[in-house]
């Protein structure tokens, strides 16, 4: 779900089994990506995963660090992340979004070999593309509530100059 020149290209870790089966990003019912995207003001209403195509009209897109589907992200190897990070950097250089938003600090650290990265804007750029690390919206991420995630997503939305 990508296009040239997006405002924000969101990047998940890898497709879960539900996403692989449906073809819709963040499709697992417990995943909070779609509610948080709406709560943060990126979308004017709560979208269903099956409506992911509407994101392009808002200047948004979605991709993954690793293309291979798995039941859990912990099934991915360090090499999967490194290879995925290289492929992601090539994709970003070609598509030139203003912001790359990686959802999951652990995935970002592994993909870009940046063990000290924290949630928020990063020093790293890919060409002219700025990078922001967002909390993982998985229901398994108990450190962040939907509301606190929405605040962080909202910080990115404001910085990216996108409003709904």
C-alpha positions as CSV (number, residue, x, y, z in Angstrom):
1,X,0.0,0.0,0.0
2,X,2.5,2.6,-1.2
3,X,2.9,5.4,-3.7
4,X,5.5,8.1,-4.5
5,X,5.8,11.1,-2.3
6,X,3.5,10.2,0.6
7,X,3.4,12.3,3.7
8,X,3.9,9.3,6.0
9,X,4.8,5.7,5.1
10,X,4.0,3.5,8.1
11,X,6.1,0.4,8.4
12,X,5.0,-2.7,10.4
13,X,7.3,-5.4,11.5
14,X,6.0,-8.2,9.2
15,X,2.6,-9.6,8.1
16,X,0.8,-11.7,10.7
17,X,-1.1,-14.7,9.6
18,X,-4.4,-12.8,9.5
19,X,-2.8,-10.1,7.4
20,X,-1.4,-12.7,5.1
21,X,-4.7,-14.5,4.8
22,X,-6.8,-11.3,4.1
23,X,-4.2,-9.1,2.3
24,X,-5.1,-6.3,4.8
25,X,-2.4,-4.7,7.0
26,X,-2.9,-4.9,10.8
27,X,-5.9,-7.2,10.3
28,X,-5.7,-9.1,13.6
29,X,-8.7,-8.0,15.7
30,X,-6.5,-7.2,18.8
31,X,-4.2,-4.9,16.9
32,X,-4.7,-1.2,17.7
33,X,-3.2,0.3,14.6
34,X,-6.5,1.4,13.0
35,X,-8.1,2.8,16.1
36,X,-4.9,4.7,17.0
37,X,-4.6,6.0,13.5
38,X,-8.0,7.5,13.9
39,X,-7.6,8.7,17.5
40,X,-4.4,10.5,16.5
41,X,-6.2,12.5,13.7
42,X,-4.5,10.8,10.7
43,X,-8.0,9.6,9.5
44,X,-11.3,11.4,9.8
45,X,-13.0,8.1,10.9
46,X,-12.1,4.7,12.1
47,X,-11.1,2.6,9.0
48,X,-11.4,-1.2,8.8
49,X,-8.3,-3.1,7.6
50,X,-10.3,-3.8,4.4
51,X,-10.4,-0.1,3.7
52,X,-6.6,0.3,3.7
53,X,-6.7,1.6,0.2
54,X,-8.3,4.9,1.5
55,X,-5.0,5.7,3.2
56,X,-3.4,6.8,-0.1
57,X,-6.0,9.6,-0.4
58,X,-4.8,10.9,3.0
59,X,-1.1,10.9,1.9
60,X,-0.4,7.7,3.9
61,X,0.9,4.3,3.1
62,X,1.8,1.0,4.7
63,X,4.7,-1.5,4.2
64,X,6.7,-3.9,6.4
65,X,10.2,-4.4,7.4
66,X,10.1,-8.1,6.7
67,X,7.8,-9.4,3.9
68,X,7.6,-13.0,5.3
69,X,4.4,-13.7,7.3
70,X,4.7,-15.3,10.7
71,X,2.4,-16.0,13.7
72,X,4.7,-13.8,15.9
73,X,7.5,-11.3,15.3
74,X,9.8,-13.3,17.6
75,X,9.9,-16.0,14.8
76,X,12.0,-13.6,12.7
77,X,15.8,-13.9,12.8
78,X,18.3,-11.1,13.1
79,X,19.2,-11.7,9.5
80,X,15.5,-11.3,8.5
81,X,15.5,-7.8,10.1
82,X,18.8,-6.8,8.6
83,X,17.8,-7.9,5.1
84,X,14.4,-6.3,5.6
85,X,16.0,-3.0,6.7
86,X,18.1,-2.9,3.6
87,X,15.1,-3.5,1.3
88,X,13.1,-1.0,3.2
89,X,15.8,1.7,2.8
90,X,15.8,1.0,-1.0
91,X,12.0,1.3,-1.1
92,X,12.0,4.5,0.9
93,X,14.8,6.0,-1.4
94,X,12.7,5.2,-4.4
95,X,9.3,6.4,-3.1
96,X,10.6,9.4,-1.2
97,X,7.9,9.8,1.6
98,X,8.4,12.8,3.8
99,X,8.4,10.5,6.9
100,X,9.0,6.8,7.5
101,X,7.2,5.7,10.6
102,X,8.4,2.3,11.9
103,X,5.8,0.8,14.4
104,X,7.9,-1.0,16.9
105,X,11.2,0.2,18.5
106,X,12.6,-3.3,18.7
107,X,12.0,-3.9,14.9
108,X,13.6,-0.5,14.1
109,X,16.6,-1.3,16.3
110,X,17.1,-4.7,14.6
111,X,16.5,-3.5,11.0
112,X,18.8,-0.5,11.3
113,X,21.3,-1.7,13.8
114,X,20.5,1.2,16.2
115,X,20.4,-0.4,19.7
116,X,19.8,3.0,21.4
117,X,16.8,4.1,19.4
118,X,13.8,5.3,21.4
119,X,10.2,6.0,20.4
120,X,10.1,9.4,18.6
121,X,11.9,11.2,15.8
122,X,15.3,9.7,14.8
123,X,18.5,11.4,13.7
124,X,18.7,8.9,10.8
125,X,17.3,10.0,7.4
126,X,17.0,8.0,4.2
127,X,17.7,10.5,1.5
128,X,15.4,13.3,2.4
129,X,13.0,11.1,4.3
130,X,12.9,11.6,8.1
131,X,12.3,8.7,10.4
132,X,10.0,8.4,13.4
133,X,9.7,5.3,15.6
134,X,6.2,4.6,17.0
135,X,5.1,2.2,19.6
136,X,4.0,-1.3,18.4
137,X,0.2,-1.3,18.2
138,X,0.0,-5.0,18.9
139,X,-2.4,-5.9,21.6
140,X,0.5,-7.7,23.3
141,X,2.3,-4.3,23.9
142,X,1.0,-3.6,27.4
143,X,3.4,-0.7,27.9
144,X,1.3,1.6,25.8
145,X,-2.4,2.2,25.9
146,X,-4.4,3.2,22.8
147,X,-4.5,6.8,24.2
148,X,-0.8,7.1,24.8
149,X,-0.1,5.6,21.4
150,X,-2.5,8.1,19.8
151,X,-0.5,10.9,21.5
152,X,2.7,9.7,19.9
153,X,1.1,9.1,16.5
154,X,-0.4,12.6,16.9
155,X,3.1,14.1,17.5
156,X,4.2,12.6,14.2
157,X,1.0,13.8,12.4
158,X,1.6,17.4,13.5
159,X,5.3,17.3,12.6
160,X,4.5,15.9,9.2
161,X,2.0,18.7,8.7
162,X,-1.0,16.4,8.1
163,X,-4.4,17.3,9.4
164,X,-7.8,15.7,9.0
